[in-house]
């Protein structure tokens, strides 16, 4: 999934052909255009995943291991509902 936007509280919005996701907690500083590949679920209750990250600034040459928390996964319509329910107005 490609990082396409920054959200509140350092969350990142990812998108691919299957849908969108909101992540947080990377040990790396991710930028627009970076790729995040979900590999394996580490902790189901915390929604913590082992991921591979490919940085756009390095022309996607190398892959880096990390762990991230998946806060949301779904389609764009569901994302709107998620953002409304988690954003302080």
N, C-alpha and C positions, 0 to 999 in steps of 0.2 A: 504494500500500500504506500502511496506517496503522501508526504506531508504537504498539505495544501493551505493550512491556515493555523494561526495562533488563536487560542481561545482564552477565556478568563482562567485565573489561577494556574498559569503555566501549562494548561492542557493544550494538546495539539490535535488538530483535525486531520485525519487520513482519509484517502479515497482510492478506490480501485474500481474495476468493472463490476464487482459484486456488491458494492455499497460503500458505506462510510464507517469510521470508527473514531472514538475519542480516546486518547491515551495520556498517561502522565507517568512521571517517575523515572525517566531515562537517566542514566548516569552520564550521558553525552548531551551536548547542546545541539539540538536538532534544528534544521533550517528548512524553509520551503524548498521542495524538490528532492529532499532526502527520501530514501526508500526504507520502509520498515517491514520485515517479513516475520510474521508470527510463526514460531517453530513448535513450541510445546507448552502445554499448560503446566505450570509449576505448582500453583496453589489455587484450587478451584474457588474457595470461599473469598479470597482476596482478588481473584481474577488476574493473577500474576502470570505472565508469559515469558518464556525464553524467546528472544528475538535475534534476528540478524539485521544489522543496519548497514546501509550503503549510502555514503555521503555524496551529494551532488557536487560539492566543492572539490572533491577528489576524483571527479569524473567516474564515480561508481566503480573504481578499480578494486578496492578492498572491501571485505565484509568484516563487521565488528560484532561481537557477541554482547548482549545486554539483557536486562530484565525490565519489563514495563508492566504497568497496571492498565488493563483494558477497562475503561469506565463505561463505554457504550459501543455497541456494534449494531448496525441495521441499515435501513434505507434513509434517504434524505427527508422523507415525510416524518419518520419516527425521530430523526435527529431534531427537527423543529420542536417536537413535543418534549424531548429530553432537555434541550436548551432552555425552554420556557420553564420547566420544572426545577432546573438547577441554577438558574440565573436570578440574582437578587434584583428586583425592579425598584 
